[in-house]
Amino acid sequence: MKVAYLGPHGSFSEEAAFKTFKNGEADWQLCDSILEVLEAVGDRKVEKGIVPIENSIEGTINITADGLLANNLFIEEEVVFPVSLKLLVNEGAKVSEIREVWSISPALAQCKDYIRKAAVKTKEFDSTSSAARALKEQGRLDAGAIASSAAARLFDLQIANNSVQDNGENHTRFIVVGKRSAEFLPFHKRDKIMLLIAPALDQSGVLSSILNVFSALSINLTWIESRPTKKRLGTYHFFLEAETGQDAERTSKALKILRAFGHEVQVLGSYNTTRL
Ligand SMILES: O=C(O)C(=O)C[C@]1(C(=O)O)C=C[C@@H](O)C=C1
């Protein structure tokens, strides 16, 4: 089975992918960006992809949320992975002389406090490991990369600071996605469900009326995110993730009520969750 993830080697996505799929189960396809992973699944070049969707410090990874819809994907599994962001430097570099730090944007955002205090510039890359690789290739002594200890080993870089993230408790939620197929059985004995809800009317109280359906049925919501529809300024749709507690009946009741109110409801995934 072909499985895509964000490369190059040494990325957090790689660590999450290796822990999620059994040895020998996957024929790995490394991609240059998160969007490329989602497109590879969308274009059926691979069967599955694994991508980050949310980080405990920085929040939603919008590229993933929007890319799920643009590529007609279905969430099949969720894994929560601990992240430890380090400052990597070339041999001979002095921390006091670092003027720039390089990384993917969500990782830079997870280290805002360090970046502000150190008064360094930032430069965005498509992954933590591509930043580490570029640092090694360019041999710069005035720049550092925010990346993993695996990237330090792989690119032979020194760990100048073992933890540059704003909070020691740092987790990223990854999802395994596949191409959506009409015959897929939604919410059958799974822990969670992901919905995309486009409200029927743009009127006051519409979001609270949607949320009331879940509270009336005692369904716990675990994530809510509004994203612009990209059609007109001020128009939004909502990602809602709920714990189904493997109870398909209450979940289908909620969907029926929401649709009866005229809201457009799409099931974007039905999955179990694992903490790595
Ligand atoms: O750049 C990587 O190493 C990734 O796997 C991406 C990513 C992300 O974008 O959230 C994954 C986990 C961490 O939160 C930092 C980076």
The ligand as a MOL file (V3000), in Angstrom:
LIG
                    3D

  0  0  0     0  0            999 V3000
M  V30 BEGIN CTAB
M  V30 COUNTS 16 16 0 0 0
M  V30 BEGIN ATOM
M  V30 1 O 7.7230 19.6620 9.4750 0
M  V30 2 C 7.5270 18.5580 10.0230 0
M  V30 3 O 8.4360 17.8850 10.5230 0
M  V30 4 C 6.1550 18.0520 10.0700 0
M  V30 5 O 5.9440 16.8610 10.1330 0
M  V30 6 C 5.0500 19.0680 10.0990 0
M  V30 7 C 4.6730 19.5450 11.5000 0
M  V30 8 C 3.4560 20.5340 11.3950 0
M  V30 9 O 3.3440 21.2310 10.4030 0
M  V30 10 O 2.7250 20.6270 12.3990 0
M  V30 11 C 4.2820 18.3880 12.3240 0
M  V30 12 C 4.4750 18.3620 13.6680 0
M  V30 13 C 5.0160 19.5270 14.3920 0
M  V30 14 O 3.9020 20.2390 14.8900 0
M  V30 15 C 5.8130 20.4170 13.4990 0
M  V30 16 C 5.7540 20.3140 12.1530 0
M  V30 END ATOM
M  V30 BEGIN BOND
M  V30 1 2 1 2
M  V30 2 1 2 3
M  V30 3 1 2 4
M  V30 4 2 4 5
M  V30 5 1 4 6
M  V30 6 1 6 7
M  V30 7 1 7 8
M  V30 8 1 7 11
M  V30 9 1 7 16
M  V30 10 2 8 9
M  V30 11 1 8 10
M  V30 12 2 11 12
M  V30 13 1 12 13
M  V30 14 1 13 14
M  V30 15 1 13 15
M  V30 16 2 15 16
M  V30 END BOND
M  V30 END CTAB
M  END
